[in-house]
Structure formats: structure tokens, C-alpha cells
Amino acid sequence: MPRTAERASAQKIVPLHHPGTWVATLVVLLIVCLAAHSVATNPAFEWPVVVEYMLNAEVLTGLQRTLELTLAAMVMGLVLGTVLALLRLSNNRLLSTLSWAYIWFFRSVPVLVQLIFWYNFGALYSMISLRVPFGPTLFAVSTNTLITPLFAALAGLGLSQSAYTAEVIRAGIVSVPTGQTRAALALGMRRLMIYRRIILPQAMRVIIPPVGNEVISMVKNTSLVSVIALAELLYTTQLIYARTYQTIPLLIVASLWYLIIVSVLSVGQYFLERKFRHQ
């Protein structure tokens, strides 16, 4: 063995110390412990009231409405967003332009504004009707009867979500090399089969993470429908503390339920991403 190797083997390896890291860690832990103690012992939080209302029937009804709105808006956003993404990638310039204009408009206008607009749509058209040109009316209904708070909420959330989802799906499709599409066409495969068996399975690796984030954002965006008096989770807790004047504990109840829902969805997103990553 050469002398340099002998010297190297004889030397004692001393791990590098990071005193600054340890000090910072201790400071952070101290701050966290002080904050946790303050939150746990401060009587203004009224933790017994929080425990009392966590499984309250009204709160659970609002929670159910929040989950229903999230599911319906995301399904609407995924279906319409997929159509918009395909139109955006179409060789037909008119269809591509119309899709771009839709996405541009609904991504530009805040969701809160859209919700209020749909809720007051009756100010523009008092009646919604379907008639034969220069002929009889086949269908007519009052706008205020048709556009309920639930309809306005789904329209505002779903149409806005479809614009964001369309761009996510378009990015996923574009990420698949075009050479695979040309090879499939050369083999005689039809467009629909190419999308179903070649493009979409590969595009899902790009689509799943942002769509998962959109689902989580949608859970929180449902709280916006409280402005149109739709009794989801936040509005339900607002109705309760308007009677009991227990504002802080009821807001904590709503926050805890949002934390639980988002945590469950985050775990599901993790396993779904891992599944498509290893395909």
C-alpha cells in the first residue's frame, strides 16, 4: 500500500459541525412550543365550544354542501376543460380562437365577480326562452326561477375551473412527443384511439399534479359562494355565530374541517402521482 494511502487510512474522519443550524433549530422549536402553549391555554379560543360544534348537524350539512360543490365543479371543469384543450390544439383556426377567447375571459375575471354576476343574471334577462324563428315559443322560464344560488355557484366555479383545467390538459398533451402521434397515424390508428391509448396515458404524468392542486384550491374557493347566501361550510358557521356570538371558535371549526379535507386530498394526490410516475 502506498504511503499516501496509509496516511489517509490512518487519519481520523471528523464530521463537520454546524452549530448555527442547531441554534436555529432550537430557536424555531422554542417559538413553536411557546405558540402552541399560548393557543392551548388562551381561554379566548374557547376550545370546548370548538369540540362541541365539530360534529354539529348544521356544520356537517354545510360540509356536505362544500364537498358536493367541489366534486360537481371539478367534474364540470375536467369535462369542459378537456373539450377546450382539444379545440385549442385543433387545426381549425376558428375553433382554436374561440377556445382561446373562452380561456382568456374566464381566467381574467375573478371567481368572486363571476359568482355575483351569475347570481344577478336576471337583471339582464328576465326570461330565458327557446323559440322557433318567426314561430311559437317552445320553452320559457323565469331567470330568477332557473338561476338559483346553487346554479350560480356551479356556473361561477365550474366555468372558471374549466379555463384553468384546459390549459393544464393542453400542457400535458403537448408534452408527449409528436413523433408518437405520427407513428400511430402511419400504423392506421384513428385519432380517438391515439389519444386514448398513447397520448393521454403519458400526459397524465404532467396533468395529475396541477389538477390535484386545482382540486385543493376548489375546496377553498367554495367558501366564496357565501357571498350569494349558499349554505356551504363557511356560510353555515357564519349563520351559527351570528346567533351565538361565538365567532372565533366557529371560524376555528371551519378552518379545522378545511385542514382535514385538504390533508386527505393531499394524501390521495401523492399516491395517484406515484402510480402514474411508475407506469
Contacts in CASP RR format, 6 or more apart in sequence:
PFRMAT RR
TARGET T0000
AUTHOR 0000-0000-0000
METHOD contacts of the structure
MODEL  1
MPRTAERASAQKIVPLHHPGTWVATLVVLLIVCLAAHSVATNPAFEWPVV
VEYMLNAEVLTGLQRTLELTLAAMVMGLVLGTVLALLRLSNNRLLSTLSW
AYIWFFRSVPVLVQLIFWYNFGALYSMISLRVPFGPTLFAVSTNTLITPL
FAALAGLGLSQSAYTAEVIRAGIVSVPTGQTRAALALGMRRLMIYRRIIL
PQAMRVIIPPVGNEVISMVKNTSLVSVIALAELLYTTQLIYARTYQTIPL
LIVASLWYLIIVSVLSVGQYFLERKFRHQ
1 9 0 8 1.000
39 45 0 8 1.000
40 47 0 8 1.000
44 248 0 8 1.000
45 248 0 8 1.000
45 249 0 8 1.000
45 252 0 8 1.000
46 246 0 8 1.000
46 248 0 8 1.000
46 249 0 8 1.000
47 249 0 8 1.000
49 246 0 8 1.000
49 249 0 8 1.000
49 250 0 8 1.000
50 249 0 8 1.000
50 252 0 8 1.000
50 253 0 8 1.000
50 256 0 8 1.000
53 59 0 8 1.000
53 237 0 8 1.000
53 240 0 8 1.000
53 249 0 8 1.000
53 250 0 8 1.000
53 253 0 8 1.000
54 253 0 8 1.000
54 256 0 8 1.000
54 257 0 8 1.000
56 240 0 8 1.000
56 253 0 8 1.000
58 236 0 8 1.000
58 239 0 8 1.000
58 240 0 8 1.000
59 233 0 8 1.000
59 236 0 8 1.000
59 237 0 8 1.000
59 240 0 8 1.000
59 253 0 8 1.000
59 254 0 8 1.000
59 257 0 8 1.000
61 231 0 8 1.000
61 236 0 8 1.000
62 231 0 8 1.000
62 232 0 8 1.000
62 233 0 8 1.000
62 235 0 8 1.000
62 236 0 8 1.000
63 233 0 8 1.000
63 257 0 8 1.000
65 230 0 8 1.000
65 231 0 8 1.000
65 232 0 8 1.000
65 233 0 8 1.000
65 236 0 8 1.000
66 219 0 8 1.000
66 222 0 8 1.000
66 223 0 8 1.000
66 232 0 8 1.000
66 233 0 8 1.000
66 261 0 8 1.000
67 261 0 8 1.000
69 153 0 8 1.000
69 154 0 8 1.000
69 157 0 8 1.000
69 222 0 8 1.000
69 225 0 8 1.000
69 232 0 8 1.000
70 215 0 8 1.000
70 218 0 8 1.000
70 219 0 8 1.000
70 222 0 8 1.000
72 154 0 8 1.000
72 158 0 8 1.000
73 154 0 8 1.000
73 157 0 8 1.000
73 158 0 8 1.000
73 161 0 8 1.000
73 218 0 8 1.000
73 222 0 8 1.000
74 161 0 8 1.000
74 214 0 8 1.000
74 215 0 8 1.000
74 218 0 8 1.000
76 154 0 8 1.000
76 158 0 8 1.000
76 159 0 8 1.000
76 161 0 8 1.000
76 162 0 8 1.000
77 158 0 8 1.000
77 159 0 8 1.000
77 161 0 8 1.000
77 162 0 8 1.000
77 165 0 8 1.000
78 162 0 8 1.000
78 165 0 8 1.000
78 211 0 8 1.000
79 162 0 8 1.000
80 158 0 8 1.000
80 159 0 8 1.000
80 162 0 8 1.000
80 165 0 8 1.000
80 166 0 8 1.000
81 162 0 8 1.000
81 163 0 8 1.000
81 165 0 8 1.000
81 166 0 8 1.000
81 169 0 8 1.000
82 165 0 8 1.000
82 166 0 8 1.000
82 169 0 8 1.000
84 99 0 8 1.000
84 102 0 8 1.000
84 103 0 8 1.000
84 162 0 8 1.000
84 163 0 8 1.000
84 166 0 8 1.000
85 99 0 8 1.000
85 165 0 8 1.000
85 166 0 8 1.000
85 167 0 8 1.000
85 169 0 8 1.000
85 170 0 8 1.000
85 173 0 8 1.000
87 95 0 8 1.000
87 96 0 8 1.000
87 98 0 8 1.000
87 99 0 8 1.000
88 96 0 8 1.000
88 99 0 8 1.000
88 100 0 8 1.000
88 103 0 8 1.000
88 166 0 8 1.000
88 170 0 8 1.000
89 96 0 8 1.000
89 170 0 8 1.000
89 173 0 8 1.000
89 174 0 8 1.000
90 96 0 8 1.000
90 99 0 8 1.000
99 166 0 8 1.000
102 163 0 8 1.000
103 163 0 8 1.000
103 166 0 8 1.000
103 167 0 8 1.000
105 163 0 8 1.000
106 114 0 8 1.000
106 159 0 8 1.000
106 160 0 8 1.000
106 162 0 8 1.000
106 163 0 8 1.000
107 160 0 8 1.000
107 163 0 8 1.000
107 164 0 8 1.000
107 167 0 8 1.000
109 160 0 8 1.000
111 156 0 8 1.000
111 157 0 8 1.000
111 160 0 8 1.000
111 221 0 8 1.000
111 224 0 8 1.000
112 224 0 8 1.000
112 227 0 8 1.000
114 155 0 8 1.000
114 156 0 8 1.000
114 159 0 8 1.000
114 160 0 8 1.000
115 152 0 8 1.000
115 153 0 8 1.000
115 156 0 8 1.000
115 157 0 8 1.000
115 224 0 8 1.000
115 225 0 8 1.000
115 227 0 8 1.000
115 228 0 8 1.000
116 227 0 8 1.000
116 228 0 8 1.000
118 147 0 8 1.000
118 151 0 8 1.000
118 152 0 8 1.000
118 155 0 8 1.000
118 156 0 8 1.000
119 147 0 8 1.000
119 149 0 8 1.000
119 152 0 8 1.000
119 228 0 8 1.000
121 143 0 8 1.000
121 147 0 8 1.000
121 152 0 8 1.000
122 143 0 8 1.000
122 144 0 8 1.000
122 147 0 8 1.000
125 143 0 8 1.000
126 142 0 8 1.000
126 143 0 8 1.000
126 144 0 8 1.000
127 140 0 8 1.000
127 141 0 8 1.000
127 142 0 8 1.000
127 143 0 8 1.000
128 140 0 8 1.000
128 141 0 8 1.000
128 142 0 8 1.000
128 143 0 8 1.000
128 146 0 8 1.000
129 137 0 8 1.000
129 139 0 8 1.000
129 140 0 8 1.000
129 141 0 8 1.000
130 137 0 8 1.000
130 138 0 8 1.000
130 139 0 8 1.000
130 140 0 8 1.000
131 137 0 8 1.000
131 138 0 8 1.000
132 138 0 8 1.000
147 155 0 8 1.000
149 225 0 8 1.000
149 228 0 8 1.000
149 229 0 8 1.000
149 230 0 8 1.000
150 230 0 8 1.000
152 225 0 8 1.000
152 228 0 8 1.000
152 230 0 8 1.000
153 222 0 8 1.000
153 225 0 8 1.000
153 228 0 8 1.000
153 230 0 8 1.000
157 218 0 8 1.000
157 221 0 8 1.000
157 222 0 8 1.000
157 224 0 8 1.000
157 225 0 8 1.000
161 214 0 8 1.000
161 218 0 8 1.000
164 214 0 8 1.000
165 211 0 8 1.000
165 214 0 8 1.000
168 207 0 8 1.000
168 210 0 8 1.000
168 211 0 8 1.000
168 214 0 8 1.000
169 203 0 8 1.000
169 207 0 8 1.000
171 206 0 8 1.000
171 207 0 8 1.000
171 210 0 8 1.000
172 203 0 8 1.000
172 206 0 8 1.000
172 207 0 8 1.000
173 199 0 8 1.000
173 200 0 8 1.000
173 203 0 8 1.000
175 202 0 8 1.000
175 203 0 8 1.000
175 206 0 8 1.000
176 198 0 8 1.000
176 199 0 8 1.000
176 202 0 8 1.000
176 203 0 8 1.000
180 198 0 8 1.000
180 199 0 8 1.000
180 202 0 8 1.000
181 194 0 8 1.000
181 198 0 8 1.000
181 199 0 8 1.000
184 193 0 8 1.000
184 194 0 8 1.000
184 198 0 8 1.000
185 194 0 8 1.000
189 197 0 8 1.000
189 198 0 8 1.000
201 279 0 8 1.000
204 276 0 8 1.000
205 276 0 8 1.000
205 277 0 8 1.000
205 279 0 8 1.000
208 269 0 8 1.000
208 272 0 8 1.000
208 273 0 8 1.000
208 276 0 8 1.000
209 269 0 8 1.000
209 273 0 8 1.000
212 265 0 8 1.000
212 269 0 8 1.000
213 269 0 8 1.000
215 265 0 8 1.000
215 269 0 8 1.000
216 262 0 8 1.000
216 265 0 8 1.000
216 266 0 8 1.000
216 269 0 8 1.000
219 258 0 8 1.000
219 261 0 8 1.000
219 262 0 8 1.000
219 265 0 8 1.000
220 258 0 8 1.000
220 262 0 8 1.000
222 232 0 8 1.000
222 233 0 8 1.000
223 232 0 8 1.000
223 233 0 8 1.000
223 234 0 8 1.000
225 232 0 8 1.000
225 235 0 8 1.000
226 232 0 8 1.000
226 234 0 8 1.000
226 235 0 8 1.000
226 238 0 8 1.000
229 235 0 8 1.000
231 239 0 8 1.000
233 254 0 8 1.000
233 257 0 8 1.000
233 258 0 8 1.000
234 254 0 8 1.000
237 250 0 8 1.000
237 251 0 8 1.000
237 253 0 8 1.000
237 254 0 8 1.000
238 250 0 8 1.000
240 246 0 8 1.000
240 250 0 8 1.000
241 247 0 8 1.000
241 249 0 8 1.000
241 250 0 8 1.000
241 251 0 8 1.000
244 250 0 8 1.000
END
